[in-house]
Amino acid sequence: MGEVVIKYKVTLDQPEEDSPDYETIADRISGFKEVQTVEIKPLAFGMMFIEIQAVLSEGDGIVDGFEDRVRESDELIGQIEALEMGRL
């Protein structure tokens, strides 16, 4: 089996009191072995998103499993959107 490179856009739910700690969440995600790069980028109106580039093996459930792990890494993670996908 081959590998795929996927670029994700991860948005966070905004808590009532403060803005989310993007750095801590990005650091946690960057610890995943599949993750190549993690960047915090501006979205709109002072909001930010986390861009992840990951290299995953091809196979049933691999991508879904990775996305589930990202969601479970922090309670503020809202939406995970695949921006780009390509084979290696």
Residue pairs with C-beta under 8 A, 6 or more apart in sequence:
1 57
1 58
1 59
2 57
2 58
2 87
2 88
3 55
3 56
3 57
3 58
3 87
3 88
4 55
4 56
4 57
4 58
4 63
4 85
4 86
4 87
4 88
5 36
5 53
5 54
5 55
5 84
5 85
5 86
5 87
5 88
6 53
6 54
6 56
6 63
6 82
6 84
6 85
7 51
7 52
7 53
7 82
7 83
7 84
7 85
8 51
8 52
8 53
8 54
8 67
8 70
8 80
8 81
8 82
8 83
9 49
9 50
9 51
9 79
9 80
9 81
9 83
10 29
10 49
10 50
10 51
10 52
10 70
10 77
10 79
10 80
10 81
11 43
11 47
11 49
11 50
11 78
11 79
11 81
12 20
12 22
12 25
12 48
12 49
12 50
12 74
12 76
12 77
12 78
13 20
13 76
13 77
13 78
14 20
14 47
15 76
19 46
20 76
22 40
22 48
22 50
23 40
25 50
25 73
25 74
25 76
25 77
26 38
26 39
26 40
26 50
27 38
28 73
28 74
29 35
29 38
29 50
29 52
29 70
29 73
30 38
32 54
32 66
32 69
32 70
34 54
34 55
34 56
34 66
35 52
35 53
35 54
36 53
36 54
36 55
37 51
37 52
37 53
38 50
38 51
38 52
38 53
39 50
39 51
40 48
40 49
40 50
40 51
41 48
41 49
41 50
41 51
42 48
43 49
51 83
52 70
54 66
55 88
56 62
56 63
56 66
58 87
67 80
70 77
70 80
71 77
71 80
